Amino acid sequence: MLRTALLTAGRSESVRRLVEANPLTRPVVQRFVAAATPQEAAAATRRLREQGLHVTLDRLGEDTLDSGQAAETVAGYQEMLRLLASEGLAQHAEVSVKLSAVGQFLPADGEKIALDNARLICEAAQAAGTTVTLDMEDHTTVDSTLSILRDLRVDFPWVGAVLQAYLRRTEQDCRDLAGEGSRVRLCKGAYAEPASVAYQDKSEVDRSYVRCLKILMQGEGYPMVASHDPRLVAIAGELAARAGRGADDFEYQMLFGIRPDEQRRIAEEGGKLRVYVAYGDEWYGYFMRRLAERPANLAFFLRSLATRG
């Protein structure tokens, strides 16, 4: 119930205005949002690299309904990628892109516009010497996102995709994407979805995650294990070993600001750990999903507000 309420609030303009106007909010947001500008994001990337961690950078912003805003997002990613290259960080840092931020929902030819814009970002990533992963949003976007992925991979076979274990369809999507060269980030999912398309019980989601992970580990692609759950992290390591995968054949991924000690532990023990670093001013929707994911995040937020108040 609480998770659903938070996710609903994440779509509310009135709640958004209230939260963004609260001067006590911003310092707390910084736990999950690493930077406001590309330069600050590059600095955060360098600090994480010094700890032996890899990075994927997400320029915040979604549900774009204006072509000019979509073009601005593309330009922002191009700037970020040039900066990564110029500072020697591109080998260890890629970008994550929400297709809704580059035009997927535009009323006329949205999917084509998103494909064209994503192609521009992929060209910039290729020039920088790094990769792109397409983020997944709610279930209504899955078919469109996977269609755009297929088109992009004709010219950029290294483009990655995100699949969400709480969706009932995801096991089959894993089979479809487990081929050679494919990069798949498997996460649990962070949107409010109906029972008709998504598992509602946590244990069901966990079991689906493990089933999907088995498919990816036994496939020929490159699995990216996006989870903070210690049990699932341990299972991923066991499945990788059983499939004969070494440290360079898969990676773990965790969000900036969540379990940083565990992130460093995995890296220190020889695992590859990539931190999902969000940056920019359009932080509200992302922030609310982080609160909804774990009660501890909400408790931290409320305690911080009480302390600062």
C-alpha positions as CSV (number, residue, x, y, z in Angstrom):
1,M,0.0,0.0,0.0
2,L,2.8,2.4,1.0
3,R,4.8,1.6,-2.2
4,T,1.7,2.2,-4.4
5,A,1.0,5.5,-2.7
6,L,4.6,6.7,-3.2
7,L,4.6,5.7,-6.8
8,T,1.3,7.4,-7.4
9,A,2.7,10.5,-5.7
10,G,5.6,10.3,-8.1
11,R,3.2,11.0,-10.9
12,S,1.4,13.8,-9.2
13,E,2.2,17.4,-10.2
14,S,0.8,18.9,-7.1
15,V,2.9,16.6,-4.8
16,R,5.9,17.3,-7.0
17,R,5.5,21.0,-6.5
18,L,5.2,20.6,-2.8
19,V,8.3,18.4,-2.5
20,E,10.4,20.4,-4.8
21,A,9.5,23.6,-3.0
22,N,10.5,22.3,0.4
23,P,14.1,23.6,1.1
24,L,14.7,20.6,3.4
25,T,14.3,18.1,0.5
26,R,17.4,18.9,-1.6
27,P,20.1,17.8,0.9
28,V,18.3,14.5,1.3
29,V,17.9,14.0,-2.5
30,Q,21.7,14.2,-2.8
31,R,22.0,10.8,-1.2
32,F,20.5,9.3,-4.4
33,V,21.2,12.0,-7.0
34,A,24.9,12.4,-7.4
35,A,25.1,15.7,-9.3
36,A,23.2,18.5,-11.1
37,T,25.6,19.1,-14.0
38,P,27.7,17.0,-16.4
39,Q,30.8,18.3,-14.8
40,E,29.7,17.3,-11.3
41,A,28.6,13.9,-12.7
42,A,32.1,13.4,-14.2
43,A,33.7,14.3,-10.9
44,A,31.4,11.7,-9.1
45,T,32.4,9.2,-11.7
46,R,36.1,9.8,-11.0
47,R,35.6,9.4,-7.3
48,L,33.8,6.1,-7.8
49,R,36.6,4.9,-10.2
50,E,39.1,5.6,-7.5
51,Q,37.2,3.0,-5.4
52,G,37.5,0.4,-8.2
53,L,33.9,0.9,-9.3
54,H,32.4,1.2,-12.8
55,V,29.5,3.7,-13.6
56,T,26.4,4.1,-15.7
57,L,25.1,7.7,-16.0
58,D,21.5,8.6,-16.2
59,R,20.5,12.1,-17.2
60,L,17.3,12.6,-15.3
61,G,14.1,13.5,-17.2
62,E,11.3,11.4,-18.6
63,D,7.8,11.6,-20.1
64,T,9.0,14.2,-22.6
65,L,6.1,15.6,-24.6
66,D,8.0,18.3,-26.4
67,S,10.4,17.7,-29.3
68,G,12.6,20.6,-28.2
69,Q,13.1,19.1,-24.8
70,A,13.9,15.7,-26.3
71,A,16.6,17.3,-28.5
72,E,17.9,19.1,-25.4
73,T,18.2,15.7,-23.7
74,V,20.2,14.3,-26.6
75,A,22.5,17.3,-26.6
76,G,23.0,16.7,-22.8
77,Y,24.0,13.1,-23.3
78,Q,26.4,14.1,-26.2
79,E,28.0,16.6,-23.9
80,M,28.3,14.0,-21.1
81,L,29.9,11.5,-23.4
82,R,32.4,14.0,-24.8
83,L,33.3,14.9,-21.2
84,L,33.8,11.2,-20.3
85,A,36.1,10.8,-23.3
86,S,38.2,13.9,-22.6
87,E,38.7,13.0,-19.0
88,G,39.7,9.4,-19.7
89,L,36.7,7.9,-18.0
90,A,34.8,6.4,-21.0
91,Q,36.5,3.0,-20.6
92,H,34.8,2.6,-17.2
93,A,31.6,4.6,-17.6
94,E,28.6,4.3,-20.0
95,V,25.2,6.0,-20.1
96,S,21.7,4.8,-19.5
97,V,18.9,6.4,-21.5
98,K,15.1,6.5,-20.9
99,L,13.4,6.5,-24.4
100,S,10.6,8.5,-23.0
101,A,13.1,11.3,-22.4
102,V,14.1,11.4,-26.0
103,G,10.6,11.4,-27.6
104,Q,9.0,8.0,-27.2
105,F,5.7,9.5,-26.1
106,L,5.5,12.3,-28.6
107,P,2.0,12.3,-30.2
108,A,3.2,12.1,-33.7
109,D,5.9,9.6,-34.7
110,G,7.2,9.3,-31.2
111,E,8.8,5.9,-31.6
112,K,10.7,7.0,-34.8
113,I,11.8,10.2,-33.1
114,A,13.0,8.2,-30.1
115,L,14.9,5.8,-32.3
116,D,16.6,8.7,-34.2
117,N,17.5,10.4,-31.0
118,A,18.8,7.2,-29.4
119,R,20.9,6.6,-32.5
120,L,22.6,10.1,-32.1
121,I,23.4,9.1,-28.5
122,C,24.8,5.8,-29.6
123,E,27.0,7.5,-32.2
124,A,28.4,9.8,-29.5
125,A,29.0,6.8,-27.2
126,Q,30.8,4.9,-30.0
127,A,33.0,7.9,-30.7
128,A,33.8,8.2,-27.0
129,G,34.6,4.5,-26.8
130,T,31.8,3.4,-24.5
131,T,28.2,1.9,-24.6
132,V,24.6,2.7,-24.0
133,T,21.9,0.9,-22.1
134,L,18.2,1.5,-22.7
135,D,16.3,1.9,-19.5
136,M,12.9,0.2,-19.2
137,E,9.9,2.0,-17.9
138,D,6.4,0.8,-17.2
139,H,4.9,-2.2,-18.9
140,T,3.2,-0.1,-21.7
141,T,6.6,0.8,-23.0
142,V,8.2,-2.7,-23.2
143,D,7.3,-3.6,-26.8
144,S,8.2,-0.2,-28.1
145,T,11.6,-0.2,-26.2
146,L,12.5,-3.7,-27.4
147,S,11.6,-2.8,-31.0
148,I,13.9,0.3,-30.8
149,L,16.6,-1.9,-29.3
150,R,16.5,-4.3,-32.2
151,D,16.8,-1.5,-34.7
152,L,19.7,0.1,-32.8
153,R,21.6,-3.2,-32.5
154,V,21.9,-3.5,-36.3
155,D,24.5,-0.7,-36.2
156,F,25.4,-0.8,-32.5
157,P,25.3,-4.4,-31.4
158,W,26.6,-3.5,-27.9
159,V,23.5,-1.5,-26.9
160,G,22.1,-2.9,-23.6
161,A,18.6,-3.4,-22.4
162,V,16.9,-3.5,-19.1
163,L,14.3,-6.2,-18.2
164,Q,12.2,-6.2,-15.1
165,A,11.6,-9.4,-13.2
166,Y,8.2,-8.4,-11.8
167,L,6.7,-8.5,-15.2
168,R,5.1,-11.9,-16.1
169,R,6.5,-11.7,-19.6
170,T,10.1,-11.2,-18.7
171,E,11.2,-14.9,-18.7
172,Q,10.4,-15.1,-22.4
173,D,12.1,-11.7,-23.0
174,C,15.2,-13.1,-21.3
175,R,15.2,-16.0,-23.6
176,D,14.9,-13.7,-26.6
177,L,17.8,-11.5,-25.5
178,A,20.2,-14.1,-24.1
179,G,22.1,-14.5,-27.4
180,E,25.7,-13.7,-28.2
181,G,26.7,-10.1,-27.8
182,S,23.5,-9.1,-25.9
183,R,23.8,-7.0,-22.7
184,V,20.9,-7.3,-20.3
185,R,20.4,-5.6,-17.0
186,L,18.0,-7.5,-14.9
187,C,16.2,-5.6,-12.1
188,K,13.1,-6.2,-10.0
189,G,11.1,-3.3,-11.3
190,A,10.1,0.0,-9.8
191,Y,6.7,1.1,-11.3
192,A,3.2,0.5,-10.0
193,E,1.8,-2.3,-12.3
194,P,-1.5,-4.2,-12.3
195,A,-1.6,-7.9,-11.3
196,S,-2.6,-8.8,-14.8
197,V,1.0,-8.0,-16.0
198,A,3.1,-8.1,-12.9
199,Y,3.7,-10.2,-9.8
200,Q,2.6,-8.4,-6.7
201,D,4.1,-10.5,-4.0
202,K,7.8,-9.9,-3.1
203,S,8.5,-13.7,-2.9
204,E,7.0,-14.1,-6.4
205,V,9.1,-11.3,-7.8
206,D,12.2,-12.9,-6.2
207,R,11.5,-16.3,-7.6
208,S,11.0,-14.7,-11.1
209,Y,14.3,-12.9,-10.7
210,V,16.1,-16.1,-10.1
211,R,14.4,-17.9,-13.0
212,C,15.3,-15.0,-15.3
213,L,18.9,-14.9,-14.0
214,K,19.3,-18.6,-14.7
215,I,18.3,-18.0,-18.3
216,L,20.7,-15.1,-18.7
217,M,23.7,-16.8,-17.0
218,Q,23.2,-19.9,-19.2
219,G,22.9,-17.8,-22.3
220,E,25.6,-16.3,-24.5
221,G,25.1,-12.7,-23.6
222,Y,26.4,-10.5,-20.8
223,P,24.2,-10.4,-17.7
224,M,24.1,-7.3,-15.5
225,V,22.7,-8.2,-12.1
226,A,20.9,-5.1,-10.8
227,S,20.0,-5.9,-7.2
228,H,20.8,-4.7,-3.6
229,D,19.3,-7.9,-2.1
230,P,22.2,-9.8,-0.5
231,R,20.5,-13.2,-1.1
232,L,20.0,-12.5,-4.8
233,V,23.6,-11.1,-5.1
234,A,24.9,-14.4,-3.6
235,I,22.7,-16.5,-5.9
236,A,24.0,-14.5,-8.9
237,G,27.5,-15.4,-8.0
238,E,26.6,-19.1,-7.6
239,L,24.8,-19.2,-10.9
240,A,27.7,-17.4,-12.7
241,A,30.2,-19.9,-11.3
242,R,28.0,-22.8,-12.3
243,A,27.8,-21.4,-15.8
244,G,31.6,-21.1,-16.0
245,R,31.5,-17.3,-16.0
246,G,34.5,-15.3,-14.7
247,A,34.6,-11.8,-13.3
248,D,34.7,-10.3,-16.8
249,D,31.7,-12.3,-18.1
250,F,29.0,-10.5,-16.0
251,E,28.6,-7.7,-13.6
252,Y,26.7,-6.5,-10.5
253,Q,24.9,-3.1,-10.5
254,M,23.7,-1.0,-7.6
255,L,22.3,2.5,-7.3
256,F,24.3,5.4,-6.1
257,G,23.8,6.0,-2.4
258,I,22.5,2.5,-1.6
259,R,24.7,-0.1,0.1
260,P,28.0,1.7,-0.8
261,D,30.0,-0.5,1.6
262,E,28.7,-3.6,-0.2
263,Q,29.6,-2.0,-3.6
264,R,33.2,-1.6,-2.5
265,R,33.3,-5.1,-1.0
266,I,32.3,-6.7,-4.2
267,A,34.9,-4.7,-6.1
268,E,37.6,-5.4,-3.6
269,E,36.9,-9.1,-3.9
270,G,37.4,-9.0,-7.6
271,G,33.9,-8.6,-8.9
272,K,32.8,-6.0,-11.4
273,L,30.4,-3.6,-9.8
274,R,28.7,-0.8,-11.8
275,V,27.1,2.1,-9.9
276,Y,23.9,3.7,-11.5
277,V,24.5,7.4,-11.1
278,A,21.6,9.8,-11.7
279,Y,22.3,13.4,-12.4
280,G,20.4,16.6,-13.3
281,D,17.6,18.7,-12.0
282,E,14.6,16.5,-13.0
283,W,15.0,14.3,-10.0
284,Y,11.5,14.1,-8.6
285,G,10.2,10.9,-10.3
286,Y,13.5,9.1,-9.8
287,F,13.6,10.1,-6.1
288,M,10.1,8.9,-5.4
289,R,10.8,5.5,-6.9
290,R,13.8,5.1,-4.7
291,L,11.7,5.9,-1.6
292,A,9.1,3.3,-2.8
293,E,11.6,0.5,-3.3
294,R,12.7,0.1,0.3
295,P,11.1,1.2,3.6
296,A,14.6,2.1,4.8
297,N,14.9,4.8,2.2
298,L,11.6,6.4,3.3
299,A,12.6,6.1,6.9
300,F,16.0,7.8,6.1
301,F,14.1,10.6,4.2
302,L,11.7,11.3,7.1
303,R,14.4,11.2,9.7
304,S,16.5,13.6,7.7
305,L,13.6,16.0,7.3
306,A,12.9,15.9,11.0
307,T,16.5,16.5,11.9
308,R,16.9,19.4,9.5
309,G,13.6,20.8,10.5
